[in-house]
Structures are given as C-alpha cells and as structure tokens.
Amino acid sequence: MLSKYNLSWDEKKLKKYMDEGRGQGIGKDYKPWITVHDFPSDGFSSRQPGWKSHRVCHFLSHHELRYYYLLEWSDVVTDIREQYPMDLEDTLDIADKLGIKHPENRESNTPYVMTSDFMITEYINGMEIHKARTIKPVAELEKKICIEYFEIERRYWAGKGVDWGIVTEADIPKTLVSNIEWAYYSYNLDLQDEAELKDHLYYGELLKDKLESSDGRIVHIAAKFDKDINLEPGTSLNIIKHLVARKEIIMDMQTKRCIENSTDSIKRIIKKKDRLAVI
C-alpha cells in the first residue's frame, strides 16, 4: 500500500527513483522503492540487516518489521523484497476502470507509485513461488480509501498471477516473533579474526554438549560456562543465540522468553561444526 506519509512528489522525483534502480534487483542487489530516509524522523522507521538478502532492509511500521522476522525464520522463504513497486501505468489503468481516484500528490497532481509491503520468494518442492503481502492494522481495514487501494492492489497482482494477501497484527504470533527478535542480531558473530572464529566454534560445540547433558535454566548454564572458561560475561549466551538463529539448536520458540526456560525447552541439537559466521 501507499505510505501514510505525504511525500513531496513530482515527475522529476519519479525519474530520479527509476534512475536509481529502485524496485529492481533481487537478493543483495534489490533496492526498495521507498527507504526510511524518505520519511520524516517522527514516524516509525527501522533498518535491519537481512539474513537472507545480505543487505540492509527498510521497514516503515512495527507490524512490517515483526512480519519480516517471521519471513526470515521460515525455511521455505529464500528472498524478501520490501516496499515493492507496482507498475504505475497498470495501477492507473485499474483505478480508471474501477472509477477510483489513484493516489497522487496533492501539490503536483503527480500519481504515486503504489507499493506492496513485501514481495516474497519461496522455494517449495523444487518450485519457486512469488507472493505479495500488504501489512495493515485491523483498525484500518474498513476505511473506504484502504478498501479502494486494496482492490487496485488485488487486481494488479491477480493480473500478474501472483498470490496476494493482507496481513494484520492478528496474524503475527507475538511470542514467536519476540523469540526470533531475541536471537536475530546474533545470526552473524562480529569476530576479529580466524583464531577467534575457531575459539567460538569450539565453545559452540562445548555449549551444545552442556545443554544436552545439563538440567537447569539456559541463562544460568551460559553464565556458568563464561565463568568456567574465563570468557567475557554474555559471550556464551551470544553464542547460544547464534546457534538458535542458525537452527543448530532447536528450541521451543512458542514459549515466552524461551531462553529463561530450562533445557527442557530444547527439542533437538544439531551437531555441525562449520556454521558460525563472521561478518
């Protein structure tokens, strides 16, 4: 959907965005049509490092960011492109046929390029599937202008043969998202050199053994490991977060504050020795 902010917009700016390659590319080469820099600072905005895209991703609402965590966690999602543009000529044509006023800048009367919040690539049973998703609060679903824009968006993606849907906060499991967020920033470990990497690989394997063989709360086991090995406080917990993010340690992510639980919350530990990563 079009952003709620009133951007200055004219043909010159449209050409500038297109010349910059916005809305083009895949993976690390994708450039979102809208970035957090395009908006005033009093609104929510967030830039996050992407696990799968290996680039900085841009989010304009809390709900977008939370849904993004779910996409990153999914085993079938291979690419995530946020603020994905629709072809302006097509949306203008759809709006005209529906008798709906296309979103435009009030000062310049230049039509905005409409965007879907996410273009998602999934790989299932050897097939690549694309899905477009719009994120919207439940409270706004019944607004006339939203319904009209939804219909433009729905018809646009139907014409492209792309599955489209609306996601609200009610569709986003809070506990799971909270636990993903807890581990998210440890997906890559910011290590200085190969020697430090080897140390952390070794510590990771020891921690797996500890978690499998010990009873008690995970945070306590991590703190004791730091003390026993003479590591900086928090080092072991960060390694555990990394292993959870990489799914080398499989935990019950549906439990509130899963890391504070006992080792009973660990369902399975996968023994791998080459998964720790350096930024």
N, C-alpha and C positions, 0 to 999 in steps of 0.2 A: 504493500500500500504506500501511497504518498506520505511523506513525513508530515508530522503535525506542525513543524516549524514553517514560518513564512519566509522562504528564501527569496533573496533578490534573484531575478532570473530573466534572461533575455536570450536572443538568438546568438549573441556573441559568447555568452557563457555556455550555452548548449554546444557550440562548436568547440569551445575550449575543452569541455569534458570529453567530447568524442576524440579530439586530437590527443588527449592524454591517454587514450585507450581504456577509459573507464567502462566497466561492464564487460570487458573482454579478458580472454585467457582462462586457464584452468590451473588448479593447484597453486603452487607458489607464485605463478605468473598472473593470477587473476587480480584485477583491480576493481574494487566495489564502485558502483555508480555514485554512492554517497559515502562520505567518510565523516568521522567525528569532528574533523576540522572545519566542516561546512556549516556547523551549528554554533549558536551562542553557548557560552560556558555554563549558563544557569540551568540547562537541561541535562538529563542523564546521558552520558556517553561513556563508552568503555572500549579500550583497545586491548586485545588479548593475543598472546602467542598461540598459533594454531598447531595442534598435534599433527593433524593430517595434511594440512595445506602448507605447513612450514613457512608461514608468513604471519604478519600482524593482521588480525581481523577486527572489524569495526561494528559496534552494536549501539543502537540508539534507544534501547529500553532495557529494563531489568528482565522482562519476560523473554526478549530476544536472547540475552546472554544465558539465561537458565536453559532455554531450549537448546542453545548451542552446546552446552555441556552434555546434554543427552545425545546429541548427534556425534560428538567426539567419542563418547563412551561406546556407541553402537559398533558392533563387529562387522556390520554389512555396509556402513557408510564409508565411502572412500574419498569423497571430496565434498566440501561445503563452501558455497559461494554466497556471501551475504550481500544485501542491498542490490539484488539482481534486476537489471532493467528490462522492460518490455519495449518492443519496437513502437516508436511514437506514432508512425503512420497507421499501424494496426489498431492501437488503442483509440486514436482519433476516429477511425472508421467505425469501430464498435460503438463508441459513445454516440456518434451521429445516428447510427441505426437504432439505438435504444432510445434516442431522444433525451440523452443525459448530457449535462454540461461537463466536458472534460476538465480536469483540474488544470488551472492556469494561474500565472502570476497576475495579481490584480493591477499592478502598476504598468507592466509592459504588455499584458494580454498574451504573453508567450506561454504556450502549453508546457506543463511539466512532463518530464519522462517519468512514467509510473514505474514503480519497482515492487518486486516481491521480496519479502524479507530474507528468504533462503531459496537457493537452488541446490538441491541435494542430489548427489550421485551415490547410488547403491550398487553393489555387485552381489547378485543373488543367483545361485545355480548357473554360474557361467555367463550370466547376462548383466549388462549394465543398464540400470534404470534411473531415470531422472524424475524428481518430484519437486514441485514448487510449493512453498508453505508461507502463509501470511500469519503473523503473530498479532493478536488483538485482544485487549481486555474484554471480559464478558460484558462489562458495563457499557461498552461502546457498540456492541453487535447490533442493537436495534436502531441506531442512529440512521436517519434516512441517507445522509451523504455516504456513510460507510457501506450501506447496503448497495447503493448505486456503484460505488467503486469496486466492491466485491464482485458485482455482476460483470463489470468490464474485465476484471482480472480473471474470473472464472471462464468467460467465453474466450478470452485470449489464449489461455493455456489449453483449453479444450480443442481449440483450432490447431494447436501445436502438437496435440497428442500427449501432453504432459499431465500427469496426475497433480491436481491442485487441491489444497485444503486449508482450513483456518485452524490455528492452534490458539487456545486460550490458557490462562493460568490454571484452569481446572484440569487441563490435560497434562500438566507438568508435575510429576511427583516430587514434592518438596524434599523429602528425606533423601531420596536417591541423588537429587541434584546437589544437595548440601554435602553429601559424602564425596561426590565426584569433585566438587569445588575444593574440598579439603585436600585432595591428593593432586589436583590439577597442576599446580605450579612446580611440582617435583617430578614431572614427567621426564624432563631433562635435568641432569645434575650439573651444576656450574662448577666444573672441576678445572684445576690449573694445568695438569699435565698427565701423561700416560701412567706415571708412577702412582699418582693419586687415584686414577681410574682403577688400576689393579688392586689397590687397597680397598676401594669401595666394592669392587666385585667380590673380593674375599669376605668383607664384612657382610655383604648381602647374603652370601651362602651360609655364613655362620648364623645370621639372624633367622633365616628360613628354618635352620635346624632348631634354634632356640624356640621359635614359635610353634614348631611341631611337637617338641618334646616337653614344653613347659606349660604350667597352668597359671592363670592369673591375668590381670589386665595388661593389654598390649603396651600401653604407655609406660607402665611400671617395668615391664621387661626391657623396653627400649632404653629407659633411663639407667637401669642396672647395667646394661651392655655398654653404654657410654662410659660408665664409671669403671667397669672391669677392664675395658680395653684402653682406657685413658683417652677417650675422644671428647671433643667439644660437646657440651650439653646440647641435645637436639639433633646430633648427627645421625644417630640410629633411627630416630623417628622419621627424619627426612628420607633416609634410605628405604624405610618401610613404605612411606608414601609413594616413593618412586616405583617400588615393586608392585604396589597396588595399582597405580596408574598404568603400568605396563602389563598388568594382569598376570604377573608372575606369582603374586599372592592373590588368591581369590577370597574375598571377604563378603559377608552378608551386608551389602550396601543399602539394604532396605531398613536397617536398624539405625535408630537415631544415634548420632555421634559414635559410629561404629568403632573408631579407634580407641574409645574409652572402654569398650567391652572386653571380655575375657577372650582367650584364644579359642574358645568355643565358637566364636563368630567367624573363624576362618574355615572355609569349606574345603579348600584344596590349595596346596602349594606346588607350583610347577618348578621343577628343577631345571634351570637354564643358567648358563654361565656367561652369556655374551649379549645381554640385553641392556645393561646400563649404558647410558649415552652421555656424551659430552656436548655441550652447546658449541 
